[in-house]
Amino acid sequence: MATVHVESMQTAVPTRVTGLGRTLPVAVSGTGPAPLTAAALQRRFRAVLYYRGRSGAVVEQKQQQQRARQLVDEERAAWVKESLSATLTNHPVMAGRLRRRADGGSSWEVKLNDNGVRVVQASVDMPMSAFLEAKDLESKEAALALWTDLDAREPEFSAPFFVQARFFSHARRAFRLTRFQDGGYAIGASCSLLLADPLSLVDFLKAWACTHAEMQARSEPIDAPPAVIRYTRYLQSPGATKRLKSVPLDSCAAVGAKTVLFRADADAAQVERLHALAAACVDQAVEKMGRNAKKPPRLAVLAADGSGRMGVHVCDGDGEAAAPVSRGHALRPAYWGDLGLGEIALDGSEPVHVSCGVVSPCADEGLVVVMAPAGGGELLISAIVPN
């Protein structure tokens, strides 16, 4: 059975201080005593991008070959963390923490406190080609984008955003990216929907990839590694640290649900029509999924306004009729591929495979996320209906 090994967990923080006291409110409303339950706090968007990696030149001597491999692995690990830190400077919300507001009640906010993004480094003892050919690939991918549940009582001490680098190898030893011919690796991201919706997270990943490429273009040759690479080498040397944990891939499977995507005109997101829009999406999602789906008794609607303020409204699933939306704002099919994840290049190469989706552990609630592009245009809407 294939095993995933968590080798290290670090934190990438912005390279410039955001400023004291900055927050983004999360407006929570709806029916029931606790619209944001412990399970609802775990709703997130997960994306995994698979790359072949650099093959590098063939080195005849075994010792030289191992050294070359180690340098490539160390360089990639170091620049992932350094480029994330540089990118967070212009995206401070991604380094923030979710917390209840001081006035109590059900009010929440994102505190822009520069606490950073969790960066996980790990290995899988199988080649990437075999992993991608697995029939149950979707159920295994939870292991490629680590998530630790947010603490419902003290959420400010939990990271709402994880970036994870998974390196595939026949052997069990970490950070040997070129142990097989294609040198495969994967970058996984898990981000709370209260921190950023899927569209915003993809925009961040695109910005990070650009920063990553620019920093590598300005860097010194690999045979003269900077201090951060030497530091990473020390942490990852065989005798310097033990694996944090090793678990079978199959044990990492997360709660799954099918996500159906739609597009709609921008004015359909007006506050007075938002519930009707969400209800229409759920109705069509149930229809698309067939007999295995049913309309949920409760519905959570997440939508951000133009200022970045996130709104969460929980309501009865049989609330307002969807007819006003159906007549004036026809829903059109959309696809995750439209977001451009497949265009995010690392080390000069685009991913060979991309997988993404919304994860919601709330078995009795439907989830609709309404996303508006930063520059305006059509809405992108994701709808989850529990099986």
N, C-alpha and C positions, 0 to 999 in steps of 0.2 A: 504494500500500500504506500502510495506517495506521501511524503511528509513535508510540511513547510516549517522552516526554522527561522525564528525571529532572532536576528543577530544583535541589533542595537535599536534604541529609540532615543532620538535627539529632538531638539526644537530649533526651528528656524525663526528668528525674530527680525523685524524690520531693521534696516541699517540706519534709519533716522527716527527720532522720537515723534510720535503722532501728536502729542499735546495732551495736557491734563484735562480731565473732565468731559471729554467728548463721548457722546452716546448716540445710539440710534434706537428709537422706541419701537417696541413690538406691541401693536394694538391687538389685544385678545378679547373676544366677546363671544357670546353664544349661549346655548342652552346647557343645562347641567351644572353641577357644583364646581367642576374642574375642567374647563375647556382644553387645557394643556395638561394631560395626564402624563405619568411617567413614561408610558408607551409612546405617546404622541411626541415626546421630546426626542425620540430616537428616529424620527422620520428624516431621511437623508437622500441625497443624490450620490450615486456611485458610478464612477467611470474607470475603465481599465484600458490602457493603451499598450499594445504589444509591439516591440521593436526587435529587429534582427541583430542590431549592434554592429560594431566594426570588427571585421575579420582580422585586420592587422597583417603585418608581414610574417612570413614563416621564419622561425628561428630554429636553427639546427640543434644547437646544444640545449639539453633539457633544462639546465640551470638558468640559462639566458631566457628560455621560453617561459619558465615560471615567473621570472622577474618581469618580463614584458607584460604578462597577463596581470600580475599584481598591480603594476603601474596603471594599466587601463582601468581596472576595477576601482582603484583608489581615486583616480582622476574623476571618474563618473560620479562616484558617491560624494566627493567633495564639492563638485560643481553643482550638483542637484541642490544641496543645502545652501551654498553661497548664492546661487541665482534666485532661489526662493526668497531668501532674505532681502535681496535687492528689489525684487518685484513687490514684496509686501509693503515697501515704503509708499508706493502709489496706490495700494489697495489695503488700507489699514483695517477695514472691517474684517478681512479674512484672518487677521491675527488677533481678533477680539474674543471676548467671552460672553456667553449668555448669562443673564442673572435676573432675579426679581428686582423690581424697582423698590427704592427705599420707602415709598409711600404704602407698601404692602398690597394686599389684595391679589388680584390676578394680573397685575401690570408687569410687563417684562421689558427688557432692553438688552441691546448689545453694547457692552462697554469696550471702547477702543483703547485698550490698555497695553497693546504691544506684547501680549503674552506669547504670541507666535503660533506656528503651525507644527504639529507633531510630524516628524520625519522618521519613518520606520525603514530599516534595512533588513532584508531577509533573503533566504534562498529556498529553492524547491529542488528536491533530488530527482528531477526528471527533465528531459529536454523539452523546450518550448513547443516544438513541433508535435510531440506526443500529447502535450497538455491541450493544445488547440484542437486536436483530433478526437478528444474524449467526447463520448456521447452525452455525458452529463456535465458539460463544460459550464453551463450557467450556474449549476449548484455549487461548483468548486470555486467560482470566481470571488466569493466572499472572502476567501483566504488571501486574495491579491489586493484587497483594499480594506485594511484593518479598521475596525470601529470599536471603540470602548464606550459603553452606554453613558450618557450624561446623567449625573446624579440629580434626581428631582429635587432634593432638599438643598443641596449646595452646588448648583450647576456651574457657578463661576470657577470652580476648581476642576472642571472637566473640559477637555479640548473638543470643540465642535468641528474641527477640520483636521483630517489626516491625509498626508501624502506618503505613499509607500512604494519603495522600489523592491521588486521581486526579481531575483536572479535565478535562472534555470540552469541546472547542471546534472550530469549523470552521478556525480559524487555528492557526498553530504557536506563538503567543506564550503564555507561561504565565500562570496566574492571571487569566483573564478568564472568570469563572464565568457571566456573563450575556450571553455573545456570541450565544447563541441563546435562544429563548423560555423554555424550561423551566429553564435554568441548572443542568443536571445535574452531579452530582459523585458520586464513590464513595469509600467508606472500606474499605480492605482490611486484614486482620490475618493475620499468619502467626506461629504460636507453636509452639515445640518441645514435643513431647508429654512430654518429660522435665521441662519447666517447669510445664506445666498441661495437663490433659486438656480435650477440647472443652467439657464442661459447665462447668468452672472458668473457661475463657476467656470463654464467653458470659456468665457471672455478672459477670466483670470488665467486659466491654463494657457491660452494663446499668448497672453502677455508674458507669462513666465517663459514659454518656449523661445520667444524673441529675445528676452533678456539673457537666457541661457546661451543662445547662439552668439550674442554680442560679447558676453564675457569670455567665452571660449576663444573667440576670434582675437581678443586682446591679450590672452594669457601667454605665459612663457611656454617653451617646448616642454614636453612631458618628462624629458630626462633631467629637468631642473624644477621639480615640483615645488609649489609654494608651501608656506608653513601649514596651511590648513590641510593640505594633502598629506604632509608628513604626520600631522596629528591624527588624521583618519587612519593612516597606516598603522600607527601605534595601537589604536583602539581595535583594529580588525586583524592584527597579527594573531596567529594561531594560539599563542600562549598568553596573550594579553587579556582576553575576556572570554567568558563562557556564553553560550547561547542563552537568551532569556527564556525561551520555551520552544519546544518542538511538538507539533500536533499533526495528526493525520489530516489531509486535505478535506476528506469527507466530513469531518467533524466541524468544519467552519461554515457549513451551509447556513445562510441567513433566511429569514422569513421572506418568501417570495410572493409576488403578485404581478399580474400583467398590467403594463402601462399602455394606454391608448393615447395618441397625440392628435391634437386638432389645431387648426388655425382659425382665427376669427378677426373681424374688423376691430380696430383699436377702440372705437367708441362703445363696444360691447362690455368694456370693463368699468363702465360708470358704476358708482357705488350702488345706486338703486337697482341696477340690473345684474349685479355680479352673481347673486344667488341663482337667478334664472339661467344665466350663462352656465354656471357650474352644474345645475340640474340637467340642462340639455346635454352637456358632455357626459355625465354619468349615464343618462338614458341611452345615448348612442354607444357608449363603451359596453354596457350590458348587452346591447343588441349585437355588437361585433363579437363578443366573447362567447355568445351562445348559451347553451343550457348549463354550463358550469358556473355561470355568473348570476348574481341576483342583486337587485337594488338594495343598498345598505340602509339600515334604519337611521344612521347618523352620517352626516357629511361635513368634512372639514374643508374650508376654502382658504387657500393662502394666496395673497397677492400683495405686491409692493407698489407703493405710489412713486411718483417721479422723484421724490426727495430721498428715497431709500428706505422709508418707513415701511416695515412689514406689517401686514394685517392678517390676523387669523380669526376666522369666524366659523363656529361650529353650530350646525342647525339640524333639524329633522330632515331625513332623506326624502320625505314626502311633502316637502314644503311647497314653495311657489312653483307654478306650472312653467314648463320650458317653452310654451308657445310663443311668448313675446320675442324670445331670442331666435327661435326657429324661423319666424316670419321675417324679421328685420336683419338678422345677422347669421347667415348660413354658416354652419361649421364645415370646414374643409379638412381632409386628412393631412397629417404631417408625419415626419419621420425623424428619428434621432440623427440620422445622417445629415440632415439639413443644418445642424449646428456647426459642422466643420471640424469635429474632433479628429477625423481622418486626415486633416491637413496639418496637424500639429507635429512639426518635424523636430527630432532630437538627433544630434550627431550627424546632421545633414540628411537624415532619412525619415520619411513619413511612416507611421505605424502600419504593420502588415495586417493588423486586426484591431478593431475597437468594439468594446462592449460597454453599455451604460444603461441606467434605469433608475427609477425611484424605488426606494425601499421603505415600506411602511409596515410596522409590526402590529398595527391596530386592526384586529380581526373583524371588528364590528363597525368600522367606519370606512366610508369611501374618502378619497383624498383628491382634491382638484387643486392644481398649482397653476395660477395665471401669470404668465411672464410677458413683459413688454420690453422689446429691444431698446437699448440706450438711445439710439438715434431716431426712435419712432418707427412706425410701420405696423404690420400685422402682429396680433397677439399669438403667442405659442402657449398652448394649454395642455397639461398632462392630467389624465384622469385614471385613478386606480380604483378598481372594484374588487373587493375581496372575493376569492374563490369559495 
